[in-house]
Amino acid sequence: MMKRAFTLLLLIVVTAAWAKPPKNQYVRLKTSYGQCIIRLYNQTPKHRDNFIKLTKQGFYNGTLFHRVIQNFMIQGGDPDSKSAKPGIELGNGDVGYTVPAEFNDSLFHKRGVLAAARDDNPAKASSGCQFYIVEGRRFTDGKLDTLEQTRLKGRKIPAWQREWYKTVGGVPHLDQNYTAYGEVVTGLDMVDLVAAVKKDERDRPLQDVPMTVELLSKKECAQLDKILKPDNR
């Protein structure tokens, strides 16, 4: 009996050791308006790892979505927003470092994308903590053509990305200017609800919208990988 039990235990240990880890890390972001699950992009490892580090520390818990603009995006992650008094301007808090830009032609500002906020530094380095989630809007071919000639300074939007912007929506003028490093895979209605709240002249919600962010377990991540079968886009 002891030998059989030992053999079974050994089999379990070996199986666990050889089990394939999930390909992607997912996080759960909760607010009073619901929750969403976000997949972090492996193509942006510096941003992915930084977000994972801060989430493990509980950094984002209690921070606010301090800037919301309907049909554009919702922004949060400012450490100064924790317990901030009503009406106080937010958006200048940081963690004392930036993250180098990680632009990738396959990653773009479609609806639901998680991206890094930043100031106007010439290297386009990202804030070490502040982020936004794109709500966006749909564009016509004509409006996309105009964007290419003006705000994109001649840069052409790939045809497959154009289809996303026309059918799903997004914010194309931010591409290659702000690092996109994840996307909402479920719960996008939460973003719509937050984006629609009443706000002041600085786009801060009149009623605070705090968040909590947590990492999903390896088992949960593996299950989502199996269900979603994400590609490199």
PyMOL commands that set and color helices and strands:
alter all, ss='L'
color gray80, all
select helices_A, chain A and resi 2-18+45-56+79-81+141-149+159-167+172-174+188-195+218-228
alter helices_A, ss='H'
color red, helices_A
select strands_A, chain A and resi 26-31+34-40+65-69+73-76+98-99+113-116+126-127+131-134+180-186+212-215
alter strands_A, ss='S'
color yellow, strands_A
deselect
rebuild
show_as cartoon
